[in-house]
């Protein structure tokens, strides 16, 4: 087995880089200074250390629009694409002034009139003008989000590979599913199968849980699958930088009429959500899918973009109420989530990865839903 770290395939990284440079042009950015890991991988194709949570901003990557040159913070060239030469690599420095000295030497730094960053801290807000003395500093995250929201064909293929690994994890958990199985056992089976597929970083926090029969948005306290329970499974894989997700719910033991009716409601909601996934449609249509099915809208997002981590849009009722309006575009990839609940029965949770196309929607997940 090969153990060296390799850059993303040439076509994949070039397609993304073209989109990033196009957005730099559209937003009038002469230079892009990036600190977020997913953005850096997007423009460079160099695998980055996946870090959960937050970290302070640092100028870890610089893109010059006029030349297309990329400067990358790296202590060696492992995983760095061949088009980024050794003379465009610079080492990590704890002193931010040292990093500013590196930026000063970048060709075009002194002439740049508009420089964008994807984040900023007070320290670098004060220091970056020294590297770009004639530039206006602006928020470049808007440009990066515009580039990343629509996926290239090579990105779709990469996400398909991640999805297959997640689905194998789900299948392994279902193979262990039986009355008396603990949530830990099911989660362990899922993680083991995903690790065997080369993924040791799950994209979701929970893997399997017994849904509550008493509260619509909670999990049961038992931690063990008992006859009559509904158990939700969430498999998410971070493979080669790309995230893909699938979620399903399975009943334990014999299924009564109320449970069958609940799964029927889930199917109706799912088809409503698919009908809302078309290019040019407002994301609010996904919330309307819940309303037309007569289902309460969950307090958590019911859809979010997928890619190198989470991409726009994020669809939830609070964000819509706050004025976060968006529309779907061909090339977007979303995780759409259906969630229905019944007192005394539990919840049916379903999550699918879907690709918005010019003709409508392509469901990328292939895992069967119950009954299946």
TACORMO-V276043 format. One record per backbone hydrogen bond with DSSP energy under -1.0 kcal/mol. CO is the residue of the C=O (numbers start at 1). NH is the residue of the N-H. E is the energy in kcal/mol with one decimal. If there is no record, write none. Layout:
co=CO nh=NH e=E
co=CO nh=NH e=E
//
This chain:
co=9 nh=13 e=-2.4
co=10 nh=14 e=-2.5
co=11 nh=15 e=-2.1
co=12 nh=16 e=-1.8
co=13 nh=17 e=-2.4
co=14 nh=18 e=-2.3
co=15 nh=19 e=-1.4
co=16 nh=20 e=-2.3
co=17 nh=21 e=-2.7
co=18 nh=22 e=-2.1
co=19 nh=23 e=-1.9
co=20 nh=24 e=-2.1
co=21 nh=25 e=-2.2
co=22 nh=26 e=-2.3
co=23 nh=27 e=-2.1
co=24 nh=29 e=-3.1
co=25 nh=28 e=-1.0
co=30 nh=65 e=-2.6
co=31 nh=116 e=-2.5
co=32 nh=63 e=-2.5
co=33 nh=118 e=-1.2
co=34 nh=60 e=-1.5
co=34 nh=61 e=-1.4
co=36 nh=40 e=-2.2
co=37 nh=41 e=-2.3
co=38 nh=42 e=-2.0
co=39 nh=43 e=-1.9
co=40 nh=44 e=-2.2
co=41 nh=45 e=-2.1
co=45 nh=8 e=-2.9
co=58 nh=60 e=-2.0
co=60 nh=73 e=-2.9
co=61 nh=34 e=-3.1
co=62 nh=71 e=-2.7
co=63 nh=32 e=-2.6
co=64 nh=68 e=-2.3
co=69 nh=64 e=-2.5
co=71 nh=62 e=-2.6
co=72 nh=90 e=-2.0
co=77 nh=80 e=-1.7
co=81 nh=84 e=-1.7
co=85 nh=88 e=-2.0
co=86 nh=89 e=-1.6
co=88 nh=72 e=-2.4
co=90 nh=74 e=-1.7
co=95 nh=98 e=-1.1
co=95 nh=99 e=-1.0
co=96 nh=100 e=-2.0
co=97 nh=101 e=-1.9
co=98 nh=102 e=-1.4
co=99 nh=103 e=-2.2
co=100 nh=104 e=-2.1
co=103 nh=106 e=-1.4
co=106 nh=109 e=-2.3
co=108 nh=112 e=-1.5
co=113 nh=136 e=-2.0
co=114 nh=30 e=-2.5
co=114 nh=31 e=-1.3
co=115 nh=138 e=-2.6
co=116 nh=33 e=-3.1
co=117 nh=140 e=-3.2
co=121 nh=125 e=-2.5
co=122 nh=126 e=-1.5
co=123 nh=127 e=-1.5
co=124 nh=128 e=-2.8
co=127 nh=130 e=-1.8
co=128 nh=131 e=-1.0
co=128 nh=132 e=-2.1
co=132 nh=135 e=-1.7
co=136 nh=115 e=-2.5
co=138 nh=117 e=-2.0
co=140 nh=144 e=-2.2
co=141 nh=145 e=-2.7
co=142 nh=146 e=-1.9
co=143 nh=147 e=-2.0
co=144 nh=148 e=-2.5
co=145 nh=149 e=-1.9
co=152 nh=156 e=-2.1
co=153 nh=157 e=-1.9
co=154 nh=158 e=-2.0
co=155 nh=159 e=-2.5
co=156 nh=160 e=-2.0
co=157 nh=161 e=-1.7
co=158 nh=162 e=-1.7
co=159 nh=163 e=-2.4
co=160 nh=164 e=-2.0
co=161 nh=165 e=-1.4
co=162 nh=166 e=-2.0
co=163 nh=167 e=-2.7
co=164 nh=168 e=-1.9
co=165 nh=169 e=-1.8
co=166 nh=170 e=-2.1
co=167 nh=171 e=-2.5
co=168 nh=172 e=-2.1
co=169 nh=173 e=-1.9
co=170 nh=174 e=-2.3
co=171 nh=175 e=-1.6
co=178 nh=181 e=-2.3
co=181 nh=225 e=-3.1
co=182 nh=186 e=-2.1
co=183 nh=187 e=-2.6
co=184 nh=188 e=-2.6
co=185 nh=189 e=-2.1
co=186 nh=190 e=-1.9
co=187 nh=191 e=-2.6
co=188 nh=192 e=-2.5
co=189 nh=193 e=-1.9
co=190 nh=194 e=-2.1
co=191 nh=195 e=-2.5
co=192 nh=196 e=-2.1
co=193 nh=197 e=-1.0
co=194 nh=199 e=-2.5
co=195 nh=198 e=-1.7
co=201 nh=238 e=-1.4
co=207 nh=234 e=-2.3
co=209 nh=232 e=-2.9
co=210 nh=220 e=-3.6
co=213 nh=344 e=-2.8
co=215 nh=218 e=-1.1
co=218 nh=212 e=-1.9
co=223 nh=183 e=-2.3
co=225 nh=180 e=-3.8
co=226 nh=229 e=-2.5
co=229 nh=252 e=-2.4
co=230 nh=211 e=-2.8
co=231 nh=250 e=-2.6
co=232 nh=209 e=-2.1
co=233 nh=248 e=-2.1
co=235 nh=246 e=-2.5
co=236 nh=203 e=-2.2
co=237 nh=244 e=-1.6
co=239 nh=242 e=-2.1
co=242 nh=239 e=-2.5
co=244 nh=237 e=-2.1
co=246 nh=235 e=-3.0
co=247 nh=351 e=-1.9
co=248 nh=233 e=-3.5
co=250 nh=231 e=-2.7
co=252 nh=228 e=-2.6
co=256 nh=260 e=-2.0
co=257 nh=261 e=-2.4
co=258 nh=262 e=-1.8
co=259 nh=263 e=-2.2
co=260 nh=264 e=-1.9
co=261 nh=265 e=-2.1
co=262 nh=266 e=-2.0
co=263 nh=267 e=-2.3
co=264 nh=268 e=-2.1
co=265 nh=269 e=-2.3
co=266 nh=270 e=-2.6
co=267 nh=271 e=-2.2
co=268 nh=272 e=-1.8
co=269 nh=273 e=-2.4
co=270 nh=274 e=-2.3
co=271 nh=275 e=-2.0
co=272 nh=276 e=-1.1
co=274 nh=277 e=-1.3
co=276 nh=278 e=-1.4
co=278 nh=281 e=-1.9
co=281 nh=328 e=-3.1
co=282 nh=285 e=-1.9
co=283 nh=286 e=-1.8
co=284 nh=288 e=-2.2
co=285 nh=289 e=-1.2
co=287 nh=291 e=-1.6
co=288 nh=292 e=-3.0
co=289 nh=293 e=-1.2
co=290 nh=295 e=-2.6
co=291 nh=294 e=-1.1
co=302 nh=337 e=-3.4
co=303 nh=315 e=-3.0
co=304 nh=335 e=-2.8
co=305 nh=311 e=-1.3
co=307 nh=243 e=-2.6
co=307 nh=309 e=-2.0
co=309 nh=307 e=-1.5
co=311 nh=305 e=-1.2
co=313 nh=305 e=-1.9
co=315 nh=302 e=-2.4
co=315 nh=303 e=-1.0
co=316 nh=320 e=-2.0
co=317 nh=321 e=-2.6
co=318 nh=322 e=-1.5
co=319 nh=324 e=-2.9
co=320 nh=323 e=-1.7
co=323 nh=325 e=-1.6
co=326 nh=283 e=-2.2
co=328 nh=280 e=-3.0
co=329 nh=332 e=-1.9
co=331 nh=151 e=-2.4
co=332 nh=356 e=-2.7
co=333 nh=306 e=-2.7
co=334 nh=354 e=-2.9
co=335 nh=304 e=-1.5
co=336 nh=352 e=-2.1
co=338 nh=350 e=-2.6
co=340 nh=348 e=-2.7
co=342 nh=345 e=-2.3
co=342 nh=346 e=-2.4
co=346 nh=342 e=-2.3
co=348 nh=340 e=-1.9
co=350 nh=338 e=-3.1
co=351 nh=247 e=-2.6
co=352 nh=336 e=-2.5
co=353 nh=364 e=-2.2
co=353 nh=365 e=-1.1
co=354 nh=334 e=-2.6
co=355 nh=362 e=-2.8
co=356 nh=331 e=-3.4
co=360 nh=357 e=-2.1
co=362 nh=355 e=-3.0
//
